[in-house]
Amino acid sequence: MKKQIEIFTAGCPVCEPVVQLVKETAGDNCEIITYNVASPCDSGICVSKLETYGIKKLPAIAVDGKLLSCCTHIQITKNELLSAGIGKC
């Protein structure tokens, strides 16, 4: 059975090297699906999967339906902005 790799990208210069890295690393036993959320698919599955996986940053990668740990729990928060002095200037 093939491993299913889902790559979520914005189609930008930051995301493209990650897409290439995954493609170069994946073997013949992998199915790669790339979702460019900057131009969402007609079916809406791209946005639905973002919500399902809880993706808060791009690029992000899921393997066999599970978001990689390097892609989780990283988001910009108001507390973090306030701690950096934003809102006080």
PDB file of N, CA, C and O in Angstrom:
ATOM      1  N   MET A   1       0.833  -1.175   0.000  1.00  0.00           N
ATOM      2  CA  MET A   1       0.000   0.000   0.000  1.00  0.00           C
ATOM      3  C   MET A   1       0.883   1.246   0.000  1.00  0.00           C
ATOM      4  O   MET A   1       1.847   1.338   0.760  1.00  0.00           O
ATOM      5  N   LYS A   2       0.543   2.194  -0.857  1.00  0.00           N
ATOM      6  CA  LYS A   2       1.322   3.420  -0.970  1.00  0.00           C
ATOM      7  C   LYS A   2       1.079   4.347   0.203  1.00  0.00           C
ATOM      8  O   LYS A   2      -0.041   4.457   0.701  1.00  0.00           O
ATOM      9  N   LYS A   3       2.148   5.020   0.646  1.00  0.00           N
ATOM     10  CA  LYS A   3       2.018   6.085   1.642  1.00  0.00           C
ATOM     11  C   LYS A   3       1.415   7.280   0.937  1.00  0.00           C
ATOM     12  O   LYS A   3       1.796   7.611  -0.186  1.00  0.00           O
ATOM     13  N   GLN A   4       0.470   7.927   1.604  1.00  0.00           N
ATOM     14  CA  GLN A   4      -0.126   9.127   1.036  1.00  0.00           C
ATOM     15  C   GLN A   4       0.488  10.349   1.720  1.00  0.00           C
ATOM     16  O   GLN A   4       0.399  10.506   2.938  1.00  0.00           O
ATOM     17  N   ILE A   5       1.100  11.194   0.927  1.00  0.00           N
ATOM     18  CA  ILE A   5       1.726  12.411   1.429  1.00  0.00           C
ATOM     19  C   ILE A   5       0.928  13.591   0.884  1.00  0.00           C
ATOM     20  O   ILE A   5       0.750  13.734  -0.326  1.00  0.00           O
ATOM     21  N   GLU A   6       0.449  14.440   1.807  1.00  0.00           N
ATOM     22  CA  GLU A   6      -0.277  15.638   1.412  1.00  0.00           C
ATOM     23  C   GLU A   6       0.581  16.843   1.781  1.00  0.00           C
ATOM     24  O   GLU A   6       0.998  16.998   2.929  1.00  0.00           O
ATOM     25  N   ILE A   7       0.834  17.688   0.795  1.00  0.00           N
ATOM     26  CA  ILE A   7       1.627  18.896   1.015  1.00  0.00           C
ATOM     27  C   ILE A   7       0.693  20.091   0.860  1.00  0.00           C
ATOM     28  O   ILE A   7      -0.013  20.215  -0.140  1.00  0.00           O
ATOM     29  N   PHE A   8       0.699  20.962   1.856  1.00  0.00           N
ATOM     30  CA  PHE A   8      -0.105  22.180   1.820  1.00  0.00           C
ATOM     31  C   PHE A   8       0.854  23.342   1.615  1.00  0.00           C
ATOM     32  O   PHE A   8       1.790  23.527   2.393  1.00  0.00           O
ATOM     33  N   THR A   9       0.623  24.120   0.572  1.00  0.00           N
ATOM     34  CA  THR A   9       1.534  25.179   0.185  1.00  0.00           C
ATOM     35  C   THR A   9       0.760  26.437  -0.188  1.00  0.00           C
ATOM     36  O   THR A   9      -0.445  26.391  -0.438  1.00  0.00           O
ATOM     37  N   ALA A  10       1.467  27.551  -0.220  1.00  0.00           N
ATOM     38  CA  ALA A  10       0.885  28.802  -0.717  1.00  0.00           C
ATOM     39  C   ALA A  10       1.460  29.119  -2.094  1.00  0.00           C
ATOM     40  O   ALA A  10       1.192  30.181  -2.657  1.00  0.00           O
ATOM     41  N   GLY A  11       2.247  28.197  -2.630  1.00  0.00           N
ATOM     42  CA  GLY A  11       2.842  28.394  -3.942  1.00  0.00           C
ATOM     43  C   GLY A  11       3.893  29.494  -3.959  1.00  0.00           C
ATOM     44  O   GLY A  11       4.140  30.108  -4.997  1.00  0.00           O
ATOM     45  N   CYS A  12       4.508  29.741  -2.811  1.00  0.00           N
ATOM     46  CA  CYS A  12       5.456  30.854  -2.689  1.00  0.00           C
ATOM     47  C   CYS A  12       6.899  30.342  -2.655  1.00  0.00           C
ATOM     48  O   CYS A  12       7.123  29.134  -2.577  1.00  0.00           O
ATOM     49  N   PRO A  13       7.882  31.254  -2.714  1.00  0.00           N
ATOM     50  CA  PRO A  13       9.289  30.847  -2.683  1.00  0.00           C
ATOM     51  C   PRO A  13       9.718  30.167  -1.382  1.00  0.00           C
ATOM     52  O   PRO A  13      10.732  29.469  -1.367  1.00  0.00           O
ATOM     53  N   VAL A  14       8.978  30.352  -0.305  1.00  0.00           N
ATOM     54  CA  VAL A  14       9.298  29.662   0.950  1.00  0.00           C
ATOM     55  C   VAL A  14       8.810  28.216   0.892  1.00  0.00           C
ATOM     56  O   VAL A  14       9.473  27.311   1.400  1.00  0.00           O
ATOM     57  N   CYS A  15       7.657  28.005   0.277  1.00  0.00           N
ATOM     58  CA  CYS A  15       7.052  26.669   0.231  1.00  0.00           C
ATOM     59  C   CYS A  15       7.676  25.763  -0.832  1.00  0.00           C
ATOM     60  O   CYS A  15       7.805  24.557  -0.618  1.00  0.00           O
ATOM     61  N   GLU A  16       8.057  26.324  -1.953  1.00  0.00           N
ATOM     62  CA  GLU A  16       8.509  25.499  -3.074  1.00  0.00           C
ATOM     63  C   GLU A  16       9.712  24.603  -2.756  1.00  0.00           C
ATOM     64  O   GLU A  16       9.722  23.455  -3.202  1.00  0.00           O
ATOM     65  N   PRO A  17      10.725  25.062  -2.009  1.00  0.00           N
ATOM     66  CA  PRO A  17      11.822  24.143  -1.668  1.00  0.00           C
ATOM     67  C   PRO A  17      11.359  22.951  -0.832  1.00  0.00           C
ATOM     68  O   PRO A  17      11.914  21.858  -0.951  1.00  0.00           O
ATOM     69  N   VAL A  18      10.356  23.152   0.006  1.00  0.00           N
ATOM     70  CA  VAL A  18       9.824  22.055   0.820  1.00  0.00           C
ATOM     71  C   VAL A  18       9.121  21.047  -0.091  1.00  0.00           C
ATOM     72  O   VAL A  18       9.279  19.838   0.077  1.00  0.00           O
ATOM     73  N   VAL A  19       8.353  21.545  -1.046  1.00  0.00           N
ATOM     74  CA  VAL A  19       7.673  20.658  -2.001  1.00  0.00           C
ATOM     75  C   VAL A  19       8.717  19.837  -2.745  1.00  0.00           C
ATOM     76  O   VAL A  19       8.555  18.626  -2.900  1.00  0.00           O
ATOM     77  N   GLN A  20       9.786  20.481  -3.208  1.00  0.00           N
ATOM     78  CA  GLN A  20      10.850  19.772  -3.925  1.00  0.00           C
ATOM     79  C   GLN A  20      11.532  18.736  -3.038  1.00  0.00           C
ATOM     80  O   GLN A  20      11.825  17.627  -3.485  1.00  0.00           O
ATOM     81  N   LEU A  21      11.788  19.099  -1.771  1.00  0.00           N
ATOM     82  CA  LEU A  21      12.427  18.174  -0.834  1.00  0.00           C
ATOM     83  C   LEU A  21      11.586  16.919  -0.641  1.00  0.00           C
ATOM     84  O   LEU A  21      12.113  15.806  -0.637  1.00  0.00           O
ATOM     85  N   VAL A  22      10.289  17.099  -0.482  1.00  0.00           N
ATOM     86  CA  VAL A  22       9.394  15.947  -0.309  1.00  0.00           C
ATOM     87  C   VAL A  22       9.426  15.075  -1.556  1.00  0.00           C
ATOM     88  O   VAL A  22       9.527  13.852  -1.458  1.00  0.00           O
ATOM     89  N   LYS A  23       9.340  15.699  -2.726  1.00  0.00           N
ATOM     90  CA  LYS A  23       9.346  14.935  -3.981  1.00  0.00           C
ATOM     91  C   LYS A  23      10.640  14.182  -4.181  1.00  0.00           C
ATOM     92  O   LYS A  23      10.630  13.049  -4.663  1.00  0.00           O
ATOM     93  N   GLU A  24      11.774  14.801  -3.815  1.00  0.00           N
ATOM     94  CA  GLU A  24      13.075  14.136  -3.947  1.00  0.00           C
ATOM     95  C   GLU A  24      13.249  13.011  -2.930  1.00  0.00           C
ATOM     96  O   GLU A  24      13.919  12.018  -3.212  1.00  0.00           O
ATOM     97  N   THR A  25      12.656  13.161  -1.763  1.00  0.00           N
ATOM     98  CA  THR A  25      12.813  12.192  -0.680  1.00  0.00           C
ATOM     99  C   THR A  25      11.867  11.009  -0.815  1.00  0.00           C
ATOM    100  O   THR A  25      12.217   9.880  -0.470  1.00  0.00           O
ATOM    101  N   ALA A  26      10.673  11.271  -1.316  1.00  0.00           N
ATOM    102  CA  ALA A  26       9.653  10.218  -1.439  1.00  0.00           C
ATOM    103  C   ALA A  26      10.096   9.168  -2.448  1.00  0.00           C
ATOM    104  O   ALA A  26      10.739   9.478  -3.451  1.00  0.00           O
ATOM    105  N   GLY A  27       9.744   7.941  -2.168  1.00  0.00           N
ATOM    106  CA  GLY A  27      10.070   6.853  -3.078  1.00  0.00           C
ATOM    107  C   GLY A  27       8.896   6.527  -3.985  1.00  0.00           C
ATOM    108  O   GLY A  27       7.885   7.229  -4.008  1.00  0.00           O
ATOM    109  N   ASP A  28       9.056   5.451  -4.725  1.00  0.00           N
ATOM    110  CA  ASP A  28       8.016   5.006  -5.655  1.00  0.00           C
ATOM    111  C   ASP A  28       6.763   4.538  -4.925  1.00  0.00           C
ATOM    112  O   ASP A  28       5.686   4.453  -5.515  1.00  0.00           O
ATOM    113  N   ASN A  29       6.911   4.239  -3.649  1.00  0.00           N
ATOM    114  CA  ASN A  29       5.792   3.719  -2.869  1.00  0.00           C
ATOM    115  C   ASN A  29       5.021   4.843  -2.161  1.00  0.00           C
ATOM    116  O   ASN A  29       4.366   4.619  -1.143  1.00  0.00           O
ATOM    117  N   CYS A  30       5.116   6.059  -2.724  1.00  0.00           N
ATOM    118  CA  CYS A  30       4.436   7.211  -2.138  1.00  0.00           C
ATOM    119  C   CYS A  30       3.551   7.894  -3.168  1.00  0.00           C
ATOM    120  O   CYS A  30       3.916   8.035  -4.336  1.00  0.00           O
ATOM    121  N   GLU A  31       2.399   8.306  -2.713  1.00  0.00           N
ATOM    122  CA  GLU A  31       1.502   9.112  -3.535  1.00  0.00           C
ATOM    123  C   GLU A  31       1.532  10.522  -2.948  1.00  0.00           C
ATOM    124  O   GLU A  31       1.218  10.719  -1.774  1.00  0.00           O
ATOM    125  N   ILE A  32       1.912  11.500  -3.771  1.00  0.00           N
ATOM    126  CA  ILE A  32       2.029  12.879  -3.296  1.00  0.00           C
ATOM    127  C   ILE A  32       0.889  13.707  -3.865  1.00  0.00           C
ATOM    128  O   ILE A  32       0.662  13.734  -5.075  1.00  0.00           O
ATOM    129  N   ILE A  33       0.178  14.380  -2.970  1.00  0.00           N
ATOM    130  CA  ILE A  33      -0.892  15.296  -3.356  1.00  0.00           C
ATOM    131  C   ILE A  33      -0.498  16.670  -2.840  1.00  0.00           C
ATOM    132  O   ILE A  33      -0.221  16.829  -1.652  1.00  0.00           O
ATOM    133  N   THR A  34      -0.469  17.659  -3.717  1.00  0.00           N
ATOM    134  CA  THR A  34      -0.113  19.020  -3.323  1.00  0.00           C
ATOM    135  C   THR A  34      -1.350  19.894  -3.399  1.00  0.00           C
ATOM    136  O   THR A  34      -2.036  19.937  -4.421  1.00  0.00           O
ATOM    137  N   TYR A  35      -1.628  20.591  -2.305  1.00  0.00           N
ATOM    138  CA  TYR A  35      -2.737  21.530  -2.242  1.00  0.00           C
ATOM    139  C   TYR A  35      -2.159  22.939  -2.166  1.00  0.00           C
ATOM    140  O   TYR A  35      -1.481  23.280  -1.197  1.00  0.00           O
ATOM    141  N   ASN A  36      -2.421  23.754  -3.178  1.00  0.00           N
ATOM    142  CA  ASN A  36      -2.006  25.150  -3.151  1.00  0.00           C
ATOM    143  C   ASN A  36      -3.190  25.949  -2.630  1.00  0.00           C
ATOM    144  O   ASN A  36      -4.139  26.211  -3.370  1.00  0.00           O
ATOM    145  N   VAL A  37      -3.140  26.333  -1.378  1.00  0.00           N
ATOM    146  CA  VAL A  37      -4.281  26.998  -0.763  1.00  0.00           C
ATOM    147  C   VAL A  37      -4.410  28.462  -1.179  1.00  0.00           C
ATOM    148  O   VAL A  37      -5.400  29.115  -0.849  1.00  0.00           O
ATOM    149  N   ALA A  38      -3.411  28.983  -1.903  1.00  0.00           N
ATOM    150  CA  ALA A  38      -3.519  30.343  -2.438  1.00  0.00           C
ATOM    151  C   ALA A  38      -4.518  30.386  -3.583  1.00  0.00           C
ATOM    152  O   ALA A  38      -5.097  31.433  -3.872  1.00  0.00           O
ATOM    153  N   SER A  39      -4.715  29.249  -4.230  1.00  0.00           N
ATOM    154  CA  SER A  39      -5.740  29.142  -5.276  1.00  0.00           C
ATOM    155  C   SER A  39      -6.509  27.846  -5.017  1.00  0.00           C
ATOM    156  O   SER A  39      -6.299  26.843  -5.699  1.00  0.00           O
ATOM    157  N   PRO A  40      -7.409  27.880  -4.016  1.00  0.00           N
ATOM    158  CA  PRO A  40      -8.096  26.670  -3.556  1.00  0.00           C
ATOM    159  C   PRO A  40      -8.818  25.911  -4.669  1.00  0.00           C
ATOM    160  O   PRO A  40      -9.296  26.496  -5.640  1.00  0.00           O
ATOM    161  N   CYS A  41      -8.878  24.617  -4.499  1.00  0.00           N
ATOM    162  CA  CYS A  41      -9.530  23.750  -5.463  1.00  0.00           C
ATOM    163  C   CYS A  41     -11.045  23.994  -5.465  1.00  0.00           C
ATOM    164  O   CYS A  41     -11.618  24.453  -4.478  1.00  0.00           O
ATOM    165  N   ASP A  42     -11.664  23.680  -6.581  1.00  0.00           N
ATOM    166  CA  ASP A  42     -13.104  23.898  -6.740  1.00  0.00           C
ATOM    167  C   ASP A  42     -13.939  23.104  -5.741  1.00  0.00           C
ATOM    168  O   ASP A  42     -14.992  23.565  -5.302  1.00  0.00           O
ATOM    169  N   SER A  43     -13.473  21.918  -5.387  1.00  0.00           N
ATOM    170  CA  SER A  43     -14.252  21.061  -4.488  1.00  0.00           C
ATOM    171  C   SER A  43     -14.233  21.557  -3.041  1.00  0.00           C
ATOM    172  O   SER A  43     -15.083  21.170  -2.240  1.00  0.00           O
ATOM    173  N   GLY A  44     -13.266  22.412  -2.707  1.00  0.00           N
ATOM    174  CA  GLY A  44     -13.152  22.913  -1.338  1.00  0.00           C
ATOM    175  C   GLY A  44     -12.429  21.966  -0.397  1.00  0.00           C
ATOM    176  O   GLY A  44     -12.317  22.241   0.798  1.00  0.00           O
ATOM    177  N   ILE A  45     -11.934  20.850  -0.929  1.00  0.00           N
ATOM    178  CA  ILE A  45     -11.269  19.864  -0.060  1.00  0.00           C
ATOM    179  C   ILE A  45      -9.996  20.444   0.567  1.00  0.00           C
ATOM    180  O   ILE A  45      -9.622  20.069   1.679  1.00  0.00           O
ATOM    181  N   CYS A  46      -9.337  21.352  -0.144  1.00  0.00           N
ATOM    182  CA  CYS A  46      -8.104  21.957   0.396  1.00  0.00           C
ATOM    183  C   CYS A  46      -8.387  22.665   1.715  1.00  0.00           C
ATOM    184  O   CYS A  46      -7.694  22.437   2.707  1.00  0.00           O
ATOM    185  N   VAL A  47      -9.389  23.510   1.727  1.00  0.00           N
ATOM    186  CA  VAL A  47      -9.734  24.271   2.925  1.00  0.00           C
ATOM    187  C   VAL A  47     -10.269  23.335   4.006  1.00  0.00           C
ATOM    188  O   VAL A  47      -9.960  23.508   5.185  1.00  0.00           O
ATOM    189  N   SER A  48     -11.054  22.367   3.618  1.00  0.00           N
ATOM    190  CA  SER A  48     -11.592  21.398   4.567  1.00  0.00           C
ATOM    191  C   SER A  48     -10.470  20.635   5.266  1.00  0.00           C
ATOM    192  O   SER A  48     -10.524  20.421   6.477  1.00  0.00           O
ATOM    193  N   LYS A  49      -9.459  20.226   4.511  1.00  0.00           N
ATOM    194  CA  LYS A  49      -8.335  19.488   5.093  1.00  0.00           C
ATOM    195  C   LYS A  49      -7.493  20.386   5.999  1.00  0.00           C
ATOM    196  O   LYS A  49      -6.972  19.920   7.012  1.00  0.00           O
ATOM    197  N   LEU A  50      -7.354  21.671   5.646  1.00  0.00           N
ATOM    198  CA  LEU A  50      -6.650  22.606   6.532  1.00  0.00           C
ATOM    199  C   LEU A  50      -7.297  22.622   7.903  1.00  0.00           C
ATOM    200  O   LEU A  50      -6.616  22.574   8.928  1.00  0.00           O
ATOM    201  N   GLU A  51      -8.622  22.689   7.909  1.00  0.00           N
ATOM    202  CA  GLU A  51      -9.372  22.722   9.167  1.00  0.00           C
ATOM    203  C   GLU A  51      -9.280  21.392   9.906  1.00  0.00           C
ATOM    204  O   GLU A  51      -9.095  21.364  11.122  1.00  0.00           O
ATOM    205  N   THR A  52      -9.409  20.298   9.172  1.00  0.00           N
ATOM    206  CA  THR A  52      -9.354  18.964   9.778  1.00  0.00           C
ATOM    207  C   THR A  52      -8.014  18.725  10.472  1.00  0.00           C
ATOM    208  O   THR A  52      -7.969  18.224  11.595  1.00  0.00           O
ATOM    209  N   TYR A  53      -6.928  19.087   9.795  1.00  0.00           N
ATOM    210  CA  TYR A  53      -5.595  18.879  10.359  1.00  0.00           C
ATOM    211  C   TYR A  53      -5.204  19.970  11.355  1.00  0.00           C
ATOM    212  O   TYR A  53      -4.232  19.804  12.093  1.00  0.00           O
ATOM    213  N   GLY A  54      -5.941  21.080  11.390  1.00  0.00           N
ATOM    214  CA  GLY A  54      -5.605  22.182  12.289  1.00  0.00           C
ATOM    215  C   GLY A  54      -4.363  22.933  11.849  1.00  0.00           C
ATOM    216  O   GLY A  54      -3.604  23.424  12.684  1.00  0.00           O
ATOM    217  N   ILE A  55      -4.151  23.025  10.556  1.00  0.00           N
ATOM    218  CA  ILE A  55      -2.957  23.686  10.025  1.00  0.00           C
ATOM    219  C   ILE A  55      -3.039  25.182  10.265  1.00  0.00           C
ATOM    220  O   ILE A  55      -4.030  25.828   9.923  1.00  0.00           O
ATOM    221  N   LYS A  56      -1.982  25.723  10.857  1.00  0.00           N
ATOM    222  CA  LYS A  56      -1.910  27.145  11.189  1.00  0.00           C
ATOM    223  C   LYS A  56      -0.773  27.850  10.464  1.00  0.00           C
ATOM    224  O   LYS A  56      -0.653  29.072  10.545  1.00  0.00           O
ATOM    225  N   LYS A  57       0.066  27.092   9.752  1.00  0.00           N
ATOM    226  CA  LYS A  57       1.169  27.693   9.014  1.00  0.00           C
ATOM    227  C   LYS A  57       1.480  26.844   7.793  1.00  0.00           C
ATOM    228  O   LYS A  57       1.162  25.656   7.741  1.00  0.00           O
ATOM    229  N   LEU A  58       2.099  27.472   6.825  1.00  0.00           N
ATOM    230  CA  LEU A  58       2.480  26.785   5.595  1.00  0.00           C
ATOM    231  C   LEU A  58       3.975  26.959   5.373  1.00  0.00           C
ATOM    232  O   LEU A  58       4.532  27.975   5.788  1.00  0.00           O
ATOM    233  N   PRO A  59       4.632  26.021   4.743  1.00  0.00           N
ATOM    234  CA  PRO A  59       4.091  24.766   4.239  1.00  0.00           C
ATOM    235  C   PRO A  59       3.827  23.783   5.386  1.00  0.00           C
ATOM    236  O   PRO A  59       4.379  23.908   6.479  1.00  0.00           O
ATOM    237  N   ALA A  60       2.978  22.820   5.102  1.00  0.00           N
ATOM    238  CA  ALA A  60       2.654  21.772   6.070  1.00  0.00           C
ATOM    239  C   ALA A  60       2.549  20.445   5.324  1.00  0.00           C
ATOM    240  O   ALA A  60       2.209  20.401   4.142  1.00  0.00           O
ATOM    241  N   ILE A  61       2.846  19.378   6.035  1.00  0.00           N
ATOM    242  CA  ILE A  61       2.850  18.046   5.421  1.00  0.00           C
ATOM    243  C   ILE A  61       2.124  17.060   6.323  1.00  0.00           C
ATOM    244  O   ILE A  61       2.349  17.010   7.532  1.00  0.00           O
ATOM    245  N   ALA A  62       1.251  16.281   5.707  1.00  0.00           N
ATOM    246  CA  ALA A  62       0.569  15.186   6.400  1.00  0.00           C
ATOM    247  C   ALA A  62       0.942  13.882   5.700  1.00  0.00           C
ATOM    248  O   ALA A  62       1.014  13.819   4.473  1.00  0.00           O
ATOM    249  N   VAL A  63       1.175  12.853   6.495  1.00  0.00           N
ATOM    250  CA  VAL A  63       1.501  11.530   5.954  1.00  0.00           C
ATOM    251  C   VAL A  63       0.478  10.547   6.483  1.00  0.00           C
ATOM    252  O   VAL A  63       0.294  10.406   7.692  1.00  0.00           O
ATOM    253  N   ASP A  64      -0.181   9.875   5.567  1.00  0.00           N
ATOM    254  CA  ASP A  64      -1.215   8.895   5.905  1.00  0.00           C
ATOM    255  C   ASP A  64      -2.249   9.476   6.876  1.00  0.00           C
ATOM    256  O   ASP A  64      -2.658   8.820   7.835  1.00  0.00           O
ATOM    257  N   GLY A  65      -2.658  10.706   6.611  1.00  0.00           N
ATOM    258  CA  GLY A  65      -3.729  11.319   7.393  1.00  0.00           C
ATOM    259  C   GLY A  65      -3.311  11.932   8.714  1.00  0.00           C
ATOM    260  O   GLY A  65      -4.164  12.307   9.518  1.00  0.00           O
ATOM    261  N   LYS A  66      -1.987  12.041   8.958  1.00  0.00           N
ATOM    262  CA  LYS A  66      -1.518  12.613  10.212  1.00  0.00           C
ATOM    263  C   LYS A  66      -0.533  13.736   9.918  1.00  0.00           C
ATOM    264  O   LYS A  66       0.449  13.547   9.200  1.00  0.00           O
ATOM    265  N   LEU A  67      -0.813  14.920  10.491  1.00  0.00           N
ATOM    266  CA  LEU A  67       0.062  16.066  10.313  1.00  0.00           C
ATOM    267  C   LEU A  67       1.389  15.802  11.011  1.00  0.00           C
ATOM    268  O   LEU A  67       1.410  15.361  12.161  1.00  0.00           O
ATOM    269  N   LEU A  68       2.495  16.068  10.324  1.00  0.00           N
ATOM    270  CA  LEU A  68       3.807  15.863  10.931  1.00  0.00           C
ATOM    271  C   LEU A  68       3.977  16.783  12.139  1.00  0.00           C
ATOM    272  O   LEU A  68       3.451  17.896  12.159  1.00  0.00           O
ATOM    273  N   SER A  69       4.705  16.317  13.130  1.00  0.00           N
ATOM    274  CA  SER A  69       4.863  17.084  14.366  1.00  0.00           C
ATOM    275  C   SER A  69       5.534  18.427  14.129  1.00  0.00           C
ATOM    276  O   SER A  69       5.298  19.376  14.877  1.00  0.00           O
ATOM    277  N   CYS A  70       6.362  18.520  13.106  1.00  0.00           N
ATOM    278  CA  CYS A  70       7.021  19.802  12.818  1.00  0.00           C
ATOM    279  C   CYS A  70       6.035  20.844  12.300  1.00  0.00           C
ATOM    280  O   CYS A  70       6.381  22.020  12.189  1.00  0.00           O
ATOM    281  N   CYS A  71       4.833  20.432  11.989  1.00  0.00           N
ATOM    282  CA  CYS A  71       3.826  21.330  11.414  1.00  0.00           C
ATOM    283  C   CYS A  71       2.687  21.642  12.381  1.00  0.00           C
ATOM    284  O   CYS A  71       1.695  22.255  11.987  1.00  0.00           O
ATOM    285  N   THR A  72       2.815  21.235  13.623  1.00  0.00           N
ATOM    286  CA  THR A  72       1.725  21.428  14.580  1.00  0.00           C
ATOM    287  C   THR A  72       2.048  22.484  15.621  1.00  0.00           C
ATOM    288  O   THR A  72       3.212  22.805  15.859  1.00  0.00           O
ATOM    289  N   HIS A  73       1.023  23.009  16.228  1.00  0.00           N
ATOM    290  CA  HIS A  73       1.114  23.905  17.386  1.00  0.00           C
ATOM    291  C   HIS A  73       2.001  25.123  17.175  1.00  0.00           C
ATOM    292  O   HIS A  73       2.578  25.651  18.126  1.00  0.00           O
ATOM    293  N   ILE A  74       2.106  25.556  15.962  1.00  0.00           N
ATOM    294  CA  ILE A  74       2.893  26.754  15.717  1.00  0.00           C
ATOM    295  C   ILE A  74       1.981  27.773  15.055  1.00  0.00           C
ATOM    296  O   ILE A  74       1.598  27.631  13.894  1.00  0.00           O
ATOM    297  N   GLN A  75       1.647  28.790  15.813  1.00  0.00           N
ATOM    298  CA  GLN A  75       0.823  29.853  15.278  1.00  0.00           C
ATOM    299  C   GLN A  75       1.158  31.145  15.996  1.00  0.00           C
ATOM    300  O   GLN A  75       1.683  31.134  17.110  1.00  0.00           O
ATOM    301  N   ILE A  76       0.857  32.234  15.362  1.00  0.00           N
ATOM    302  CA  ILE A  76       1.094  33.538  15.964  1.00  0.00           C
ATOM    303  C   ILE A  76      -0.070  33.827  16.902  1.00  0.00           C
ATOM    304  O   ILE A  76      -1.234  33.714  16.520  1.00  0.00           O
ATOM    305  N   THR A  77       0.259  34.201  18.131  1.00  0.00           N
ATOM    306  CA  THR A  77      -0.779  34.499  19.113  1.00  0.00           C
ATOM    307  C   THR A  77      -0.701  35.968  19.514  1.00  0.00           C
ATOM    308  O   THR A  77       0.338  36.611  19.361  1.00  0.00           O
ATOM    309  N   LYS A  78      -1.805  36.485  20.023  1.00  0.00           N
ATOM    310  CA  LYS A  78      -1.852  37.865  20.487  1.00  0.00           C
ATOM    311  C   LYS A  78      -0.863  38.072  21.629  1.00  0.00           C
ATOM    312  O   LYS A  78      -0.173  39.090  21.675  1.00  0.00           O
ATOM    313  N   ASN A  79      -0.790  37.113  22.551  1.00  0.00           N
ATOM    314  CA  ASN A  79       0.155  37.224  23.674  1.00  0.00           C
ATOM    315  C   ASN A  79       1.594  37.333  23.198  1.00  0.00           C
ATOM    316  O   ASN A  79       2.384  38.103  23.744  1.00  0.00           O
ATOM    317  N   GLU A  80       1.929  36.552  22.169  1.00  0.00           N
ATOM    318  CA  GLU A  80       3.277  36.603  21.627  1.00  0.00           C
ATOM    319  C   GLU A  80       3.565  37.977  21.008  1.00  0.00           C
ATOM    320  O   GLU A  80       4.662  38.515  21.162  1.00  0.00           O
ATOM    321  N   LEU A  81       2.576  38.536  20.312  1.00  0.00           N
ATOM    322  CA  LEU A  81       2.733  39.863  19.722  1.00  0.00           C
ATOM    323  C   LEU A  81       2.894  40.921  20.803  1.00  0.00           C
ATOM    324  O   LEU A  81       3.757  41.794  20.705  1.00  0.00           O
ATOM    325  N   LEU A  82       2.061  40.841  21.832  1.00  0.00           N
ATOM    326  CA  LEU A  82       2.151  41.797  22.929  1.00  0.00           C
ATOM    327  C   LEU A  82       3.495  41.697  23.652  1.00  0.00           C
ATOM    328  O   LEU A  82       4.075  42.712  24.037  1.00  0.00           O
ATOM    329  N   SER A  83       3.979  40.485  23.831  1.00  0.00           N
ATOM    330  CA  SER A  83       5.272  40.261  24.478  1.00  0.00           C
ATOM    331  C   SER A  83       6.422  40.866  23.666  1.00  0.00           C
ATOM    332  O   SER A  83       7.453  41.254  24.214  1.00  0.00           O
ATOM    333  N   ALA A  84       6.219  40.935  22.356  1.00  0.00           N
ATOM    334  CA  ALA A  84       7.245  41.507  21.484  1.00  0.00           C
ATOM    335  C   ALA A  84       7.149  43.033  21.413  1.00  0.00           C
ATOM    336  O   ALA A  84       7.947  43.685  20.739  1.00  0.00           O
ATOM    337  N   GLY A  85       6.161  43.590  22.116  1.00  0.00           N
ATOM    338  CA  GLY A  85       6.010  45.031  22.140  1.00  0.00           C
ATOM    339  C   GLY A  85       5.050  45.587  21.102  1.00  0.00           C
ATOM    340  O   GLY A  85       4.860  46.800  21.020  1.00  0.00           O
ATOM    341  N   ILE A  86       4.453  44.728  20.323  1.00  0.00           N
ATOM    342  CA  ILE A  86       3.484  45.192  19.326  1.00  0.00           C
ATOM    343  C   ILE A  86       2.219  45.598  20.063  1.00  0.00           C
ATOM    344  O   ILE A  86       1.724  44.863  20.917  1.00  0.00           O
ATOM    345  N   GLY A  87       1.708  46.757  19.732  1.00  0.00           N
ATOM    346  CA  GLY A  87       0.539  47.281  20.420  1.00  0.00           C
ATOM    347  C   GLY A  87       0.927  48.308  21.461  1.00  0.00           C
ATOM    348  O   GLY A  87       0.072  48.996  22.019  1.00  0.00           O
ATOM    349  N   LYS A  88       2.225  48.411  21.722  1.00  0.00           N
ATOM    350  CA  LYS A  88       2.701  49.363  22.714  1.00  0.00           C
ATOM    351  C   LYS A  88       3.483  50.480  22.048  1.00  0.00           C
ATOM    352  O   LYS A  88       4.020  51.358  22.723  1.00  0.00           O
ATOM    353  N   CYS A  89       3.548  50.448  20.731  1.00  0.00           N
ATOM    354  CA  CYS A  89       4.359  51.453  20.038  1.00  0.00           C
ATOM    355  C   CYS A  89       3.547  52.632  19.573  1.00  0.00           C
ATOM    356  O   CYS A  89       4.092  53.559  18.974  1.00  0.00           O
TER     357      CYS A  89
END
